């Protein structure tokens, strides 16, 4: 089984990034682009997706960090983040957001889980309709 010796006393991803600084820098830059670069999705929406996938992966540190950031960027809507993590089917999100969250969950499961049936419709996302999802 592969193993990477991680610095003691550092939580989750932070330890991994510190263990391999050059690779960590590149991974951090990629995450920054994905979460904060140009996108038709707001930073809050992208952080909500990251929080959802982290919760599915049972990575408490990441789910908490992304969830807190999502809530902050969605006007303090912690209830929305909790609703998505508790039950995506009943969470108060748009149909497109629900489809994107489901798709992200499938990708986290396995890229092979993504089929034309699980993908959202092509084209740019429709404007968000709930006040808690205004772009940041």
C-alpha positions in Angstrom: 0.0 0.0 0.0 1.4 3.5 -0.9 2.4 5.6 2.0 3.6 9.2 2.3 5.3 10.3 5.6 3.4 13.4 6.6 4.6 16.1 9.0 3.2 15.6 12.5 0.7 18.0 13.9 -0.7 19.2 10.6 -4.3 18.5 9.6 -5.3 16.6 6.4 -4.4 18.3 3.2 -2.1 20.8 4.8 0.2 18.0 5.9 0.2 16.5 2.4 0.9 19.9 0.8 3.8 20.4 3.2 5.2 16.9 2.6 5.8 17.7 -1.0 6.1 21.5 -1.3 6.6 21.7 -5.1 3.7 19.4 -5.9 1.7 21.1 -3.1 2.2 24.5 -4.7 0.8 23.2 -8.0 -2.2 21.5 -6.4 -2.9 24.7 -4.5 -2.8 26.7 -7.7 -5.2 24.2 -9.4 -7.6 24.4 -6.5 -7.5 28.2 -6.5 -8.3 28.2 -10.2 -11.2 25.7 -9.9 -12.7 27.4 -6.9 -12.0 31.1 -7.6 -11.1 31.5 -11.3 -13.4 32.6 -14.0 -16.6 30.5 -14.1 -20.3 30.9 -14.7 -20.7 29.5 -11.2 -20.2 31.8 -8.2 -17.4 31.0 -5.7 -20.1 30.1 -3.2 -21.7 27.6 -5.6 -18.3 26.0 -6.3 -17.4 25.8 -2.6 -20.9 24.2 -2.1 -19.9 21.5 -4.6 -16.6 21.0 -2.9 -18.3 20.7 0.5 -20.8 18.2 -0.9 -18.1 16.0 -2.4 -16.0 16.3 0.7 -19.0 15.2 2.8 -19.5 12.2 0.5 -15.9 11.3 0.8 -16.2 11.6 4.6 -13.3 14.0 4.8 -14.6 16.0 7.8 -11.8 18.6 7.7 -12.4 19.4 4.0 -16.2 19.2 4.3 -16.0 21.7 7.2 -13.6 24.1 5.5 -15.4 24.1 2.2 -18.8 24.2 3.9 -17.8 27.2 6.0 -16.4 29.0 2.9 -19.6 28.2 0.9 -21.8 29.5 3.7 -19.8 32.7 4.0 -19.9 33.2 0.2 -23.6 32.4 0.1 -24.5 35.2 2.5 -24.0 33.2 5.6 -26.4 30.5 4.6 -25.1 27.6 6.8 -28.6 26.1 6.6 -28.3 25.6 2.9 -24.9 23.9 3.2 -26.2 21.6 5.9 -29.3 20.8 3.9 -27.2 19.8 0.9 -25.0 17.6 3.0 -27.9 16.1 4.8 -30.2 15.3 1.9 -29.6 16.6 -1.6 -33.0 15.6 -2.8 -34.8 18.0 -0.5 -32.2 20.8 -0.2 -33.4 24.2 -1.4 -31.3 24.5 -4.5 -32.2 25.0 -8.1 -32.6 22.0 -10.4 -29.4 22.9 -12.2 -27.5 23.1 -8.9 -28.9 19.8 -7.8 -27.8 18.3 -11.2 -24.3 19.7 -10.8 -24.1 18.5 -7.2 -25.2 15.0 -8.3 -22.7 15.0 -11.2 -19.9 16.0 -8.8 -20.9 13.2 -6.5 -20.7 10.7 -9.4 -17.3 12.0 -10.4 -16.1 11.5 -6.8 -17.5 8.0 -6.9 -15.7 7.2 -10.2 -15.3 8.9 -13.5 -16.9 5.8 -15.0 -20.1 6.5 -13.0 -20.7 9.6 -15.2 -23.0 8.8 -18.1 -25.0 11.0 -20.5 -28.0 10.3 -18.2 -26.2 11.6 -15.1 -24.8 14.8 -16.8 -26.6 18.1 -16.6 -27.9 19.6 -19.9 -25.2 21.3 -22.0 -24.8 25.1 -22.0 -24.2 27.7 -19.4 -25.9 27.5 -16.1 -29.2 29.2 -15.8 -29.2 32.3 -13.5 -29.6 31.3 -9.9 -33.1 32.1 -8.4 -32.6 31.9 -4.7 -31.2 34.8 -2.8 -28.6 32.6 -1.0 -26.9 31.8 -4.3 -26.1 35.3 -5.6 -22.6 35.4 -7.2 -19.8 36.6 -4.9 
